[in-house]
Amino acid sequence: MRCLESDGTVGWQLLLQIDSEMVNANMMWGDGGRLYLMIHETDLLRNNFDHVIGIIQS
């Protein structure tokens, strides 16, 4: 998944997606949603994980 910047350029990349799972992992994001960790492509190329952002979809 790639996300557009406000100026229409691509800049963010999906780093990790974690789904809610109550049976084995006992993790719930909101009301059964997902947790997305996003990283800017330039940071990913530099192996710089200082600016990773998290988004919860529920």
C-alpha positions as CSV (number, residue, x, y, z in Angstrom):
1,M,0.0,0.0,0.0
2,R,1.3,3.4,-1.0
3,C,-0.2,6.7,0.2
4,L,-0.3,10.0,-1.5
5,E,1.1,13.2,0.0
6,S,-1.1,16.3,0.0
7,D,0.6,17.5,-3.2
8,G,-0.3,14.2,-5.0
9,T,3.1,12.6,-4.8
10,V,3.7,9.2,-3.3
11,G,5.6,9.2,-0.1
12,W,4.4,6.8,2.5
13,Q,4.7,3.0,2.5
14,L,2.8,0.4,4.6
15,L,5.4,-1.2,6.9
16,L,3.2,-3.5,9.0
17,Q,-0.5,-4.3,9.2
18,I,-1.9,-6.0,12.4
19,D,-5.5,-7.2,12.4
20,S,-7.5,-7.6,15.6
21,E,-7.4,-11.2,16.8
22,M,-9.0,-12.3,20.0
23,V,-8.7,-16.1,19.9
24,N,-4.9,-16.6,20.0
25,A,-3.3,-13.2,20.3
26,N,-5.9,-11.4,22.5
27,M,-5.4,-8.1,20.5
28,M,-8.3,-5.8,19.7
29,W,-7.8,-2.5,17.9
30,G,-10.8,-0.3,18.5
31,D,-13.9,-2.4,17.8
32,G,-12.2,-5.1,15.8
33,G,-10.2,-3.0,13.4
34,R,-6.6,-2.9,12.2
35,L,-3.4,-1.2,13.2
36,Y,-1.3,0.2,10.3
37,L,2.4,1.2,10.7
38,M,3.5,3.6,7.9
39,I,7.0,4.8,7.0
40,H,8.1,7.5,4.5
41,E,9.9,6.0,1.5
42,T,13.0,8.1,2.1
43,D,13.2,6.9,5.7
44,L,12.8,3.3,4.6
45,L,15.6,3.6,2.1
46,R,17.9,5.0,4.9
47,N,16.7,2.3,7.4
48,N,15.5,5.2,9.7
49,F,12.6,4.0,11.7
50,D,12.4,7.1,14.0
51,H,9.4,8.6,12.2
52,V,7.1,5.6,11.8
53,I,3.5,6.5,12.4
54,G,0.6,4.3,13.5
55,I,-3.0,4.5,12.3
56,I,-5.9,2.6,13.9
57,Q,-8.8,1.8,11.7
58,S,-11.9,0.5,13.6
